[in-house]
Amino acid sequence: MTASYLKAAFGDRVNVTLVESKNVPSIGVGEATFSTIRHFFNYLGVDEGEWMPECHATYKLAVRFEDWREPGHVFYHPFERNRIVDGFPLTDWWVQKKPTERFDRDSFLLASMCDAKSSPRYLDGSLFDSIFDLSDGGRTTLSEQNTQFPYAYHFDAALLAKFLTRYGVARGVRHVLDDVVDVVLDDQGAIDHVRTRQQGDVHGDLFVDCTGFRALLVHKALEEPFISFQDHLPNDSAVALRVPSDMAAEGLRPATTATAKDAGWIWTIPLFERVGTGYVYASEYATPEEAERTLREFVGPAADDVAANHIRMRIGRSQRAWVKNCVAIGLSNGFVEPLESTGIFIIQNGIEQLVKNFPVGHAETDDGLRKAYNRQAAHVMDGLREFMVLHWYASGRADNQYWKDTKTRTIPDGLAERLEQWKVKLPDQDSIYPHYHGFESYSYRAIILGLGGLPVPSLPVLGKLDGTAADREFQQVADQAAALLEKLPSQYEYFAHLHGLPPARRTATAGR
């Protein structure tokens, strides 16, 4: 991702070399994204039709939470902002009126579309709502996310890596397949070059550490301190499976599903030809063997012959992401918790900020740019930590020691203050984490309303206002959702069409 983006940004004005080991595969489980990922592909000038079929990609409209409040309970956190009625978000009106018990379906269109396994695009490629058609907007970055785009992607991470390799090499990235055996520092303590096993020394002015949890450059060579989030977020391990599945029969729900379990949660990510699934858990409460057994029992017989991939996660961030002439991007900088698909968002943010703060070779200027980069990168990670902690603290589930302990773990100081505000008023943009971290107030509202572990007060003023307009808006959401479900193809139908399958196989899905 980094090499491709740098080439897209600078062309031949910057020489980019990617050193990649043939013996160390990518972690390969970051298969769900934010809706902001569209800016990455937009910047590269790559259309969905070019990369999605090749990467077995599907759409993601929301995160579906199962059993986080109690067994059998379901709610969605959608990529959809709150509608506003008489100056108040529709979710505030929902707390007062509660048309049904499903705040997500009452307040948002995307929840019903997810339940129906609908595609957000018609077979001709047009979006379900024309206001989201931003195809002629030119290159965009995260800072241009003025409209909440309604979907993200699921994709095969290994296949996307291969696609981006071809993209970057075709545009001049020098691709060195070799193992780094040493990192050599100069007399100022910066990186002079890396030494590879077969091809010798690779020199550069700026080094980008994409070595994952090993953090070979930023932590091992430059010895930058690491700030652990483990006191706040308990999950430190995962076990993953790539499960073959008959998507024509099962359909493709356009959502990442997160199912609560005894020591963590299980993700389910439907790709066009398989399901990616894994158990994120706390090693303090389950062994790797227990976690794998739980995951295989959850998946059933389809997982019998599938190899498991066990991952130990390092939760937290580098004190500084950019140290001397080295920028750590992705897992080498830090990781929070994969529940809301933050991993690839953190990579994308790191890449964009590198371009926006790119060094110019002037010591004083470069130092200022480096400080600006580190300040923004730290804010993003610390804000994500707060939002992730909220998921466990606000969950109504407390049926074993793991879930009880998640309510008593250390809470970041800022979140503790904000929770006091939310006891009298649901979050708004003025009361959430104040720096950019990818989430808006509607996301906080959806999580609090869905998880059910925090008291949600009705705003007193709403009892003194005429609620007729709110009633009309709830009805409009229901009517619009019903009309869309009649017209939209299922997600399987859409991607079968995109893959060029014959009509008989496009409609074999039990999507609705």
Secondary structure as GFF3:
##gff-version 3
##sequence-region A 1 512
A	DSSP	alpha_helix	2	10	.	.	.	ID=ss1
A	DSSP	three_ten_helix	11	13	.	.	.	ID=ss2
A	DSSP	beta_strand	17	20	.	.	.	ID=ss3
A	DSSP	three_ten_helix	35	37	.	.	.	ID=ss4
A	DSSP	alpha_helix	38	44	.	.	.	ID=ss5
A	DSSP	alpha_helix	48	51	.	.	.	ID=ss6
A	DSSP	three_ten_helix	53	55	.	.	.	ID=ss7
A	DSSP	beta_strand	58	60	.	.	.	ID=ss8
A	DSSP	beta_strand	62	66	.	.	.	ID=ss9
A	DSSP	beta_strand	74	78	.	.	.	ID=ss10
A	DSSP	beta_strand	84	85	.	.	.	ID=ss11
A	DSSP	beta_strand	88	89	.	.	.	ID=ss12
A	DSSP	alpha_helix	90	97	.	.	.	ID=ss13
A	DSSP	alpha_helix	103	107	.	.	.	ID=ss14
A	DSSP	alpha_helix	109	115	.	.	.	ID=ss15
A	DSSP	three_ten_helix	130	132	.	.	.	ID=ss16
A	DSSP	three_ten_helix	142	144	.	.	.	ID=ss17
A	DSSP	beta_strand	152	154	.	.	.	ID=ss18
A	DSSP	alpha_helix	157	170	.	.	.	ID=ss19
A	DSSP	beta_strand	174	177	.	.	.	ID=ss20
A	DSSP	beta_strand	180	185	.	.	.	ID=ss21
A	DSSP	beta_strand	191	196	.	.	.	ID=ss22
A	DSSP	beta_strand	200	203	.	.	.	ID=ss23
A	DSSP	beta_strand	207	209	.	.	.	ID=ss24
A	DSSP	three_ten_helix	212	214	.	.	.	ID=ss25
A	DSSP	pi_helix	216	221	.	.	.	ID=ss26
A	DSSP	beta_strand	226	228	.	.	.	ID=ss27
A	DSSP	beta_strand	237	244	.	.	.	ID=ss28
A	DSSP	alpha_helix	247	250	.	.	.	ID=ss29
A	DSSP	beta_strand	255	261	.	.	.	ID=ss30
A	DSSP	beta_strand	264	270	.	.	.	ID=ss31
A	DSSP	beta_strand	274	281	.	.	.	ID=ss32
A	DSSP	alpha_helix	288	299	.	.	.	ID=ss33
A	DSSP	three_ten_helix	301	303	.	.	.	ID=ss34
A	DSSP	beta_strand	309	312	.	.	.	ID=ss35
A	DSSP	beta_strand	316	318	.	.	.	ID=ss36
A	DSSP	beta_strand	322	323	.	.	.	ID=ss37
A	DSSP	beta_strand	326	328	.	.	.	ID=ss38
A	DSSP	three_ten_helix	330	332	.	.	.	ID=ss39
A	DSSP	beta_strand	334	335	.	.	.	ID=ss40
A	DSSP	three_ten_helix	338	340	.	.	.	ID=ss41
A	DSSP	alpha_helix	342	356	.	.	.	ID=ss42
A	DSSP	alpha_helix	363	393	.	.	.	ID=ss43
A	DSSP	alpha_helix	401	405	.	.	.	ID=ss44
A	DSSP	alpha_helix	413	422	.	.	.	ID=ss45
A	DSSP	alpha_helix	441	451	.	.	.	ID=ss46
A	DSSP	three_ten_helix	460	464	.	.	.	ID=ss47
A	DSSP	alpha_helix	468	487	.	.	.	ID=ss48
A	DSSP	alpha_helix	491	498	.	.	.	ID=ss49
A	DSSP	alpha_helix	503	506	.	.	.	ID=ss50
###
